[in-house]
Amino acid sequence: LYTRSKKRGNVNKILNVFCQHGASTSILADAHPHIGTDKLPRVIENMRNTIIECGGEVHFETRMDSLIIEKNKITGIETNTGKTFKGPVILATGHSARDVYRWLYDNGIEMETKGIAVGVRLEHPSMLIDQIQYHNKNGRGKYLPAAEYSFVTQVEGRGVYSFCMCPGGFVVPAASGPHQIVVNGMSPSNRGSKWSNSGMVVEIRPEDLAENNLFTEELKTKSEELKATNKHHGQWTTDHRPLTMMYFQEALEASCWQQGNMRQTAPSQRMVDFTRKKLSYDLPDSSYSPGLVSSPLHFWMPAFITDRLSKGFQQFGKSSHGFLTNEAVMIGVETRTSAPVRILRDNETLQHVTVNGLFPCGEGAGYAGGIVSAGIDGEKCAEAAATYLGVRTE
């Protein structure tokens, strides 16, 4: 729930909505508020019930297959169930809706590629992080919470930083399709596991793909293989520029899947071994339940990423003694830090720049970077849609 986007809107209002639906009121005071993966589903269920009580509808097992566009105006959507829903559309898909991005591209809806960050999940024993952060060989003791950390540096003109730190948490599989390995982190409300993890990522800008040959021939081939049923999207051409970062994500996830023995076992490497470009002989215990397989991440991941990660780790190890250790394991790959595209919209009306009645919204549209900022953007888009419909809001 942590956000640096204080200027986007009323953060406290969003946090209060969570509290009204079952989250602990501690999130209103904590510097880094946290609900807990174990408690969040019930909070979301309560939000859904509020929407229904206010006259909204929720349709499960229903997928939007296409937007209905007439004379540059959205008039509704068509779904896989055969149902058609009429009216303007707030398009708030989340950052992994690749089928939607492809449909928008195929139908001429203007969007642009945007920067993302790519790297790994880095997992330490939580006791070690507690010892480092609390400067105490006994760790956090009985009363202190599991320790957090935050690292950021610049390496050769690009940011290298920790992301979504999960003290006392778990590394989990987060793929959204076949032939992918993607990892993410989560923490239960008590942050009680014996591991702590965070994303460790490198900033990638659109121009980096071509300049650093990040989309290598090997990755191109894997991307094309994944899209054998839709070869139009498997080709790497300048005609598909808005989707190039998405293709890079897909290809890297496919490469990771192959390194993981074509299962959800994740390719992994001890932290110091990675900086020394050595294959790890064995791997430590991990919270990642599908299992780990030793793999030379420094060899098969793009050098633009691995070289910067290695230098970043060495800097972090100097500033935080004990952090750079072979007790920590890197788990590949973390690619879904944000949407790989931005669906263009007007700054005033929040409608798409060329299609009336379409409101690109939140993280999936490229206008937010997390739960709170997406909630703020969602409220703005709801108000803009109400204005479009001529409905008064308070």
C-alpha positions, 0 to 999 in steps of 0.5 A, spaced: 500 500 500 506 504 500 506 510 494 510 515 493 505 519 489 502 524 494 501 529 489 496 524 485 490 525 490 488 523 496 492 517 499 488 517 506 481 517 502 483 510 499 486 507 505 480 509 509 476 505 503 480 499 505 479 500 513 471 501 511 471 494 508 475 490 513 482 492 513 486 494 520 486 501 521 493 501 523 494 502 515 492 509 517 498 511 521 503 506 519 509 509 514 509 503 510 502 500 511 500 493 509 494 489 509 496 482 509 495 477 503 491 472 508 486 478 509 486 482 503 481 477 499 476 478 504 477 485 504 476 485 496 470 481 497 467 486 502 468 491 496 465 487 491 458 486 496 458 494 496 458 495 489 453 490 488 449 493 494 449 500 490 447 497 484 453 495 480 453 488 477 459 483 477 460 478 472 464 472 473 467 467 468 466 473 463 471 476 458 471 482 454 473 480 447 472 486 443 470 494 444 464 496 440 466 502 436 462 507 432 464 513 429 470 514 434 466 513 439 465 507 444 458 504 445 459 498 449 463 491 449 462 484 446 464 478 451 465 471 450 459 469 453 455 472 447 452 478 452 453 485 449 454 491 454 452 498 452 455 504 454 462 508 455 468 503 458 473 504 463 478 500 461 482 498 468 485 491 466 491 490 470 498 490 467 498 483 464 492 484 460 496 482 453 490 480 450 487 486 451 493 490 448 494 486 442 486 487 440 487 495 441 493 495 437 490 491 431 484 495 432 488 502 431 487 504 438 493 509 440 498 507 445 505 507 446 511 503 449 513 505 456 519 503 460 519 498 465 523 494 470 526 487 470 530 483 474 529 477 480 526 476 486 532 476 492 530 472 498 534 472 504 533 468 511 528 473 515 533 472 521 539 475 517 535 481 515 533 482 522 540 482 524 542 487 519 537 492 520 536 492 527 544 491 528 543 486 533 546 479 532 539 476 536 535 479 530 528 483 532 527 479 538 520 478 541 516 485 540 519 488 533 516 487 527 520 483 521 525 488 518 524 491 511 529 494 507 530 499 501 535 500 496 536 504 490 542 506 486 544 508 479 549 504 475 551 506 468 545 511 467 539 506 469 536 505 476 537 499 480 533 498 486 529 494 491 521 493 489 515 491 493 519 488 499 516 483 503 519 481 510 517 475 513 514 473 506 513 468 500 516 468 493 510 465 489 509 464 481 505 469 478 505 467 470 498 469 467 499 464 461 503 458 458 510 457 457 512 463 462 515 463 469 514 470 473 515 470 480 512 475 485 512 476 493 507 476 498 507 477 506 501 475 510 499 479 515 503 477 521 509 477 516 511 470 520 515 466 515 523 465 516 524 468 509 524 476 507 524 477 499 524 483 494 524 484 487 531 487 485 530 490 478 533 494 473 530 500 469 529 499 462 527 504 457 524 503 450 530 505 447 534 500 451 531 495 447 535 496 440 541 500 443 543 494 447 540 488 443 536 486 449 531 483 444 536 478 441 535 473 436 534 467 441 529 471 445 526 473 438 525 466 436 522 464 443 517 469 442 515 467 435 514 460 438 510 462 443 505 466 438 505 460 433 498 461 432 498 468 431 504 469 427 503 477 426 504 478 433 510 474 433 514 478 429 519 483 431 518 489 426 518 497 427 510 496 425 509 493 432 513 499 436 507 500 441 508 492 443 515 491 443 516 492 451 511 487 452 514 482 447 521 483 451 517 481 457 514 475 454 520 472 451 524 473 457 519 469 461 519 464 456 527 463 456 526 463 464 521 457 463 525 453 459 531 454 464 526 452 469 526 445 465 519 447 462 515 447 469 514 452 474 521 450 478 524 457 477 531 458 475 536 460 481 543 462 483 546 464 490 547 472 490 555 472 491 555 466 485 552 471 481 556 477 482 562 472 481 559 469 475 559 462 478 554 456 477 551 455 484 553 448 486 547 447 491 541 452 493 538 454 500 532 452 502 526 457 499 519 459 500 518 458 493 513 452 493 514 449 486 522 448 487 528 451 485 533 449 479 540 452 479 541 456 473 547 461 471 542 467 471 548 471 469 549 467 463 542 467 459 539 473 462 541 480 458 547 483 460 544 490 460 540 487 466 545 482 469 551 487 469 547 492 473 544 488 478 551 485 479 554 492 480 548 494 484 549 488 489 556 490 490 554 497 492 548 495 497 553 490 500 558 495 502 552 500 505 549 494 508 554 489 511 552 482 510 547 483 505 551 481 499 551 473 501 551 466 499 545 465 504 541 469 499 538 466 493 536 470 486 529 467 483 528 469 476 524 472 473 521 479 475 518 482 469 511 485 471 513 491 475 508 495 471 505 495 464 509 495 458 504 500 454 501 507 456 494 507 452 494 515 451 488 519 454 487 526 454 489 530 461 483 534 462 477 529 460 481 522 461 478 519 455 482 516 450 485 521 445 481 519 439 476 514 441 470 518 445 467 514 451 473 510 453 477 511 459 484 508 460 485 507 467 490 505 472 496 500 472 494 497 466 493 503 462 500 506 464 497 511 469 499 508 476 504 504 479 501 500 485 494 499 489 494 506 492 495 510 486 491 505 481 485 507 486 486 514 486 486 514 478 480 509 478 476 515 482 478 520 477 476 516 471 469 514 475 468 522 476 470 523 468 465 517 466 460 520 470 461 527 467 461 524 460 454 521 462 451 527 465 451 524 472 452 529 478 457 526 483 458 529 490 
